[in-house]
Amino acid sequence: MVLKKIKMLSLPTLLVNNIVLFLIGVLGIVLNRKNVLILLMSLELMLLSVNVNFVVFSVYLDDLLGQMFALFVLTVAGSESAIGLAILVAYYKVRKSIAIENTQILRG
């Protein structure tokens, strides 16, 4: 059995990919102010790009701490998504719309 040599991506290539993913998430938040679901997806994309950054630097520096921190961030991001979607479903049941323009009514 012949093992093929796997070509590893360089650190600058991975960092550029992570920066592009993060900027796509920022653009999703900045350019879209009407749809809550797209805002949540953009926020998740930003968190995932940061997590990949943690893992890349963890592998590059040969340290396990970055991977553990990425696992904790993934846990917080998952709970944030679950709570955000639960609030969104409850809001939709009351208002029959998830448009952000209608959320101004919620201010006290």
N, C-alpha and C positions, 0 to 999 in steps of 0.2 A: 504494500500500500504506500503510495507516494503522497506525502503531505505537501500541499501547496503553500507557498509563502504568502501570507496575508500582508498586503500593503497597508500600513497604518497612516491615518491622516495626520497632518502636522498640526501643531498647536495653533498657529495663526489661521489656518483654514477652519478649524472648529470654532475659534473665537469669532471669526467673521460670520459664520453661519448663525451663531447664537445672537450676535448683534442684529443681524437681519430679522431673526424671529422676534426679538424684543421690540424692534422698531415697527414691525407689522402689528404687534399688539398695541403699541402706543398709538399708531395711526388708527387702529380700530376704535380706540377709546376717544381720540380727539375728533375724528371725522364723523363718527356715528353717535349722535346724542339722542336718538329717538327710540332705539330698540334695546331693551334691557338684556335680552339674551345675547346679542352680539357684544355688549359691554362685558358681560360675564365671561364669554368665550375669549375676548381679547385679554382680560385680566388673567385667565388661566394660561393663555399662550405666553404672557410675560413671565408668570411664575415658572412655567416649565422651561423656558429658555434660561432663566437664572439657575434652575436645578441642573440643567445640562452643563452649565458653566461650572457649578460646584463639582460635578463628577469629573469633568475634563481636568480641572486643576488638581483634583484629588489623585487622579491617575498620573498626571504629569509630575506631581511632587511626591508620589508614592506615600500618600497619607490617607488613612481611612476616615478621618474626621469630616472631610468634605462630603463623602458619600452618606455618612450618618446624618449630617445636617440636611442634605437633600431629601432624605427619607422623612425627616421631621417636617420639612417644608411641604412635601407632598401630602402628609397627613393633615396639616392645617389647610392646604388648598382644597382637599377633598371635603373637609367639614365646612369650609366657606362656601363651596358650591352647593352642598346639600342644604345648608341654611338659606342661602340666597334663593335657590329654586323653590324651597318651601314657602318663603315669604312671597315670592312671585305668584305661586299658585293660589295662596290665600288672598292676595290682592286681586287676582283675576276673578276669583269667585265673587268678590264684593263689587268690583267696578266693571267687570266684563271687558276690560281692556288692560293691556300692559304698557301703554304708551307713557313715556316719561313726562309728557306735558301735563298729564292728569295727576301726577304725584304731588304737585304743589298744594293740593287740598290737604295733605297729611300734616302740614306744618301747624304747630300749636299756637 
